[in-house]
Amino acid sequence: MEWKHPTNRHIIKALISWGTFLWEIGEIEKALEVLKEVYRMNPTDEPGVRFYILAVLEGMGFEEFEQTFSKDGEYDLRDLESWFERKAKDHPETFKAYL
């Protein structure tokens, strides 16, 4: 199920919401399972789920992630990309497509 097909996007968004909800309530392994599946389905990661996965792997809570990267309800993509470039190399098995 790829992001490039507009008819799939609502389903992918629902899966991402489910994954972040699980993360918020502390169901870390389940959250990673859902988020990694979305990432696997979309290796070019148009929806940006890699940032959530990295945050979970780095031990961040959802609220901490939001406070760090959300500015006026929007994510600062430059900050996220810079952070991802620095930290993804610590998780090569997950982010080999980006390394």
VOZAFI-559873 format. One line per 4 residues: number of its first residue (from 1); their letters; for each residue x, y, z of N, C-alpha, C. Coordinates in Angstrom, 1 decimal, always signed. Example, Ala and Ser with C-alpha at 12.3 -4.5 7.8 and 13.67 -1.06 7.14 Angstrom:
1 = as = +13.2,-5.7,+7.8,+12.3,-4.5,+7.8,+13.2,-3.3,+7.8  +12.8,-2.2,+7.1,+13.7,-1.1,+7.1,+12.9,+0.0,+7.9
This chain:
1 = mewk = +0.9,-1.2,+0.0,+0.0,+0.0,+0.0,+0.9,+1.2,+0.0  +1.0,+1.9,-1.1,+1.9,+3.0,-1.3,+1.2,+4.4,-1.1  +2.0,+5.3,-0.6,+1.5,+6.7,-0.4,+1.2,+7.3,-1.8  +1.9,+7.0,-2.8,+1.7,+7.7,-4.1,+0.3,+7.5,-4.7
5 = hptn = -0.4,+6.5,-4.2,-1.8,+6.4,-4.6,-2.7,+7.1,-3.6  -3.3,+8.2,-4.1,-4.2,+9.0,-3.2,-5.3,+8.2,-2.5  -5.7,+7.1,-3.1,-6.8,+6.3,-2.4,-6.3,+5.5,-1.2  -5.0,+5.4,-1.1,-4.4,+4.7,+0.1,-4.1,+5.7,+1.2
9 = rhii = -4.0,+6.9,+1.0,-3.5,+7.9,+2.0,-4.3,+7.9,+3.3  -5.6,+7.8,+3.2,-6.4,+7.8,+4.4,-6.1,+6.6,+5.3  -5.8,+5.5,+4.7,-5.5,+4.3,+5.4,-4.1,+4.4,+6.0  -3.2,+4.9,+5.3,-1.8,+5.1,+5.8,-1.8,+6.0,+7.0
13 = kali = -2.5,+7.1,+6.8,-2.6,+8.1,+7.9,-3.3,+7.5,+9.1  -4.3,+6.6,+9.0,-4.9,+6.0,+10.1,-3.9,+5.0,+10.8  -3.1,+4.3,+10.0,-2.1,+3.4,+10.6,-1.0,+4.3,+11.4  -0.6,+5.4,+10.8,+0.4,+6.2,+11.5,-0.3,+6.8,+12.8
17 = swgt = -1.5,+7.2,+12.7,-2.2,+7.6,+14.0,-2.3,+6.5,+15.0  -2.6,+5.3,+14.6,-2.6,+4.2,+15.5,-1.2,+4.0,+16.1  -0.2,+4.0,+15.3,+1.2,+3.8,+15.8,+1.5,+4.9,+16.8  +1.2,+6.1,+16.5,+1.6,+7.2,+17.4,+0.7,+7.1,+18.7
21 = flwe = -0.5,+6.7,+18.6,-1.3,+6.5,+19.8,-0.7,+5.4,+20.7  -0.3,+4.3,+20.1,+0.3,+3.3,+20.9,+1.6,+3.8,+21.6  +2.3,+4.6,+20.9,+3.5,+5.2,+21.4,+3.2,+6.1,+22.6  +2.2,+6.9,+22.4,+1.7,+7.8,+23.5,+1.3,+7.1,+24.8
25 = igei = +0.7,+5.9,+24.6,+0.2,+5.2,+25.8,+1.3,+4.2,+26.3  +2.4,+4.3,+25.7,+3.5,+3.4,+26.3,+3.6,+2.0,+25.7  +2.9,+1.7,+24.7,+2.9,+0.4,+24.0,+4.0,+0.5,+22.9  +5.3,+0.6,+23.4,+6.4,+0.9,+22.5,+6.6,-0.2,+21.4
29 = ekal = +6.6,-1.4,+21.8,+6.9,-2.5,+20.8,+5.8,-2.6,+19.8  +4.5,-2.4,+20.2,+3.4,-2.4,+19.3,+3.5,-1.2,+18.4  +3.8,-0.1,+18.9,+4.0,+1.2,+18.1,+5.0,+1.0,+17.0  +6.2,+0.4,+17.4,+7.2,+0.2,+16.5,+6.8,-0.8,+15.4
33 = evlk = +6.1,-1.8,+15.8,+5.6,-2.7,+14.8,+4.7,-2.1,+13.7  +3.8,-1.3,+14.2,+2.9,-0.6,+13.2,+3.6,+0.4,+12.4  +4.5,+1.3,+13.0,+5.2,+2.3,+12.3,+6.2,+1.7,+11.3  +6.9,+0.6,+11.7,+7.8,+0.0,+10.8,+7.1,-0.6,+9.6
37 = evyr = +5.9,-1.1,+9.8,+5.1,-1.7,+8.7,+4.8,-0.6,+7.7  +4.4,+0.5,+8.2,+4.1,+1.7,+7.3,+5.4,+2.1,+6.5  +6.5,+2.1,+7.2,+7.8,+2.4,+6.6,+8.1,+1.4,+5.5  +7.9,+0.1,+5.9,+8.2,-1.0,+4.9,+7.4,-0.8,+3.6
41 = mnpt = +6.1,-0.4,+3.8,+5.3,-0.3,+2.6,+5.6,+0.9,+1.8  +6.3,+1.9,+2.3,+6.7,+3.1,+1.7,+8.1,+3.4,+1.9  +9.0,+2.7,+1.2,+10.5,+2.9,+1.5,+11.0,+4.3,+1.2  +10.3,+5.0,+0.3,+10.8,+6.4,+0.1,+10.2,+7.3,+1.2
45 = depg = +9.3,+6.8,+2.0,+8.8,+7.5,+3.2,+8.2,+8.9,+3.0  +7.3,+9.0,+2.0,+6.6,+10.3,+1.8,+5.9,+10.8,+3.0  +5.3,+9.9,+3.8,+4.6,+10.4,+5.0,+5.5,+10.8,+6.2  +6.8,+10.5,+6.1,+7.7,+10.9,+7.2,+7.7,+10.0,+8.4
49 = vrfy = +7.3,+8.8,+8.3,+7.2,+7.9,+9.5,+8.5,+7.6,+10.1  +9.6,+7.8,+9.3,+10.9,+7.5,+9.8,+11.3,+8.3,+11.0  +10.8,+9.5,+11.1,+11.1,+10.4,+12.2,+10.5,+9.9,+13.5  +9.2,+9.4,+13.4,+8.6,+8.8,+14.6,+9.4,+7.5,+15.0
53 = ilav = +9.7,+6.7,+14.0,+10.5,+5.4,+14.4,+11.8,+5.8,+15.1  +12.5,+6.7,+14.5,+13.8,+7.1,+15.1,+13.6,+7.7,+16.5  +12.6,+8.5,+16.7,+12.3,+9.0,+18.1,+12.0,+7.9,+19.1  +11.3,+6.9,+18.7,+11.0,+5.8,+19.5,+12.3,+5.0,+19.8
57 = legm = +13.1,+4.7,+18.8,+14.3,+4.0,+19.0,+15.3,+4.8,+19.9  +15.2,+6.1,+19.8,+16.1,+6.9,+20.7,+15.5,+7.1,+22.1  +14.4,+6.5,+22.4,+13.8,+6.6,+23.7,+13.0,+7.8,+24.0  +12.7,+8.6,+23.0,+11.8,+9.8,+23.2,+10.4,+9.4,+23.4
61 = gfee = +9.7,+10.1,+24.2,+8.3,+10.0,+24.3,+7.6,+10.8,+23.2  +6.3,+10.5,+23.0,+5.6,+11.3,+21.9,+5.5,+12.7,+22.3  +5.2,+13.0,+23.5,+5.1,+14.4,+23.9,+6.5,+15.2,+23.8  +7.5,+14.5,+24.1,+8.9,+15.1,+24.0,+9.2,+15.4,+22.5
65 = feqt = +8.8,+14.4,+21.7,+9.0,+14.6,+20.2,+8.2,+15.8,+19.7  +7.0,+15.9,+20.1,+6.1,+17.1,+19.7,+6.7,+18.4,+20.2  +7.1,+18.4,+21.5,+7.7,+19.7,+22.0,+9.0,+20.0,+21.3  +9.8,+19.1,+20.9,+11.1,+19.3,+20.3,+10.9,+19.8,+18.9
69 = fskd = +10.0,+19.2,+18.1,+10.0,+19.4,+16.7,+8.8,+20.2,+16.1  +7.7,+20.3,+16.9,+6.5,+21.0,+16.4,+6.6,+22.5,+16.8  +6.4,+23.3,+15.7,+6.4,+24.7,+15.9,+5.0,+25.2,+15.4  +4.2,+25.7,+16.3,+2.9,+26.2,+15.9,+2.0,+25.2,+15.2
73 = geyd = +2.1,+23.9,+15.6,+1.3,+22.8,+15.1,+1.9,+22.2,+13.8  +3.0,+22.7,+13.4,+3.7,+22.1,+12.2,+5.1,+21.6,+12.6  +5.5,+20.6,+11.9,+6.9,+20.1,+12.1,+7.9,+21.0,+11.3  +9.0,+21.3,+12.0,+10.1,+22.0,+11.3,+10.9,+20.9,+10.5
77 = lrdl = +10.7,+20.8,+9.3,+11.3,+19.7,+8.5,+12.8,+19.8,+8.5  +13.3,+21.0,+8.5,+14.8,+21.2,+8.5,+15.4,+20.6,+9.8  +14.8,+20.9,+10.9,+15.2,+20.4,+12.2,+15.1,+18.9,+12.2  +14.0,+18.3,+11.7,+13.8,+16.9,+11.7,+14.8,+16.2,+10.8
81 = eswf = +15.1,+16.7,+9.6,+16.0,+16.2,+8.7,+17.5,+16.2,+9.3  +17.8,+17.3,+9.9,+19.1,+17.4,+10.5,+19.3,+16.4,+11.6  +18.3,+16.3,+12.5,+18.3,+15.4,+13.6,+18.4,+13.9,+13.0  +17.6,+13.6,+12.0,+17.6,+12.3,+11.4,+19.0,+12.0,+10.9
85 = erka = +19.6,+12.9,+10.2,+20.9,+12.6,+9.6,+21.9,+12.3,+10.7  +21.9,+13.0,+11.8,+22.8,+12.7,+12.9,+22.5,+11.4,+13.6  +21.3,+11.0,+13.8,+20.9,+9.9,+14.7,+20.6,+8.6,+13.9  +20.2,+8.6,+12.7,+19.8,+7.4,+11.9,+21.0,+6.5,+11.8
89 = kdhp = +22.2,+7.0,+11.7,+23.4,+6.1,+11.6,+23.5,+5.2,+12.8  +22.9,+5.5,+13.9,+23.0,+4.7,+15.1,+22.0,+3.5,+15.0  +21.2,+3.5,+14.0,+20.2,+2.4,+13.8,+20.3,+1.9,+12.3  +21.4,+1.5,+11.8,+21.6,+1.1,+10.4,+20.6,+0.0,+9.9
93 = etfk = +20.3,-0.9,+10.8,+19.4,-2.0,+10.4,+18.0,-1.5,+10.0  +17.6,-0.4,+10.6,+16.3,+0.1,+10.4,+16.3,+1.1,+9.2  +17.3,+1.9,+9.1,+17.3,+3.0,+8.1,+18.4,+2.8,+7.0  +18.7,+1.6,+6.6,+19.7,+1.4,+5.6,+19.4,+2.1,+4.3
97 = ayl = +18.1,+2.3,+4.0,+17.8,+3.0,+2.7,+18.2,+4.5,+2.8  +18.4,+5.0,+4.0,+18.8,+6.5,+4.1,+20.3,+6.7,+4.4  +21.0,+5.6,+4.6,+22.4,+5.7,+5.0,+23.4,+5.5,+3.8
